[in-house]
């Protein structure tokens, strides 16, 4: 089995499917499956590079955030703090080398 969106098991099966069996993950297993799902969705984005895969990644990141006990507001606050301190990636800067004295 694999982690599925909650509507998937009730809406996306053909009419000739008589039964669908599901179970609910324990909190520990759910965290492991969220991490696995994040890897899967990232691989799909690398392959297809479309907005649908970006949306899937965002959905899994949101689920991972909540599963680890944070709020989406916490995530956005930390993202904004890091951007304010270090900037973002939109300037396409390539750091080639760093020399230490």
N, C-alpha and C positions, 0 to 999 in steps of 0.2 A: 504494500500500500504506500500511499504518499499523502502529504499534506495537501488538502484541497480547499478551495474557497467554499464558504458555507452554503452557497446556493448551488454549487456544482452537483452535489449528490442528488438533489431533488429536481433539477431542471434540464440537465444536459444529456440525459440518456435516451436512446431511441425507445419508441413505444413498445418494442418487443422485449425489453428488459423487464423481467418479472420482479426481481428483488435486487436491492442494493444494500450491502452490509457496510455499516460504518462503525467506528468506535471513536471515543474521545481520548486524546493523548493525555498522559499525566503531565503536570507542569514541567518536569525535567525532560521528558521525551519531547514535549512541544518545543522547548528551547533548542534541543538538538535538531529537530525537524525544521524549525525556522531557519537555523543556520544552513542546513542542507538546501532548503528552498532558495535561500539567498544566493548560494553558489550556482544553483540550477538556472535561476532567472538571469544572473549575470552572464553565464555562458550563452543563454539564448539571446541576450542583448548583443554580445560580441558577435554572434552569428548573423543576426538579422538587422541590428542597429536601427530599429524603428521606434516610434513613439509608444506603441503598444507594449513593447518590452520594457521601455523606461517606466511606463505606468505600473507594470507588474513589479519591477524592482522597488518602486516607491511604495507600493502596497505591502510588500514583504518588509521593507524597512520600517514602515509604520507599525506593522504587527510585532516586529522584533523590539521596537521601542517600548511598546506597551507591555509585552511579555517580560521584559527585563525590569519592569517597575517604574518606568519613566512615563511622562506624558508627552504628547506631541508638542506641547508648548515648551517643555524642557528641551526637546530636540531642536526646535527652532531657535530657542534662546542660545544654546551652545553653538549652533551653526552661525548665528549672527555675531556672537562674541568672537569666534575664531575669524570670521570674515573681517570684522572691525580691526582686529589685532594684526592679522596676517594677509588680508586681502582674499580675493577669490582666484578663479582660474580663467576668467574671461579675457585676460590680456595675453594669453597663450605664451607665457614666458617659459623658456627652457633653461633650467639651471644646469650648466654644463660641468662646472668644476668649482670646488671650494678649496682655497689654500689656507692653511693655518700657519701662524707665525711661530 
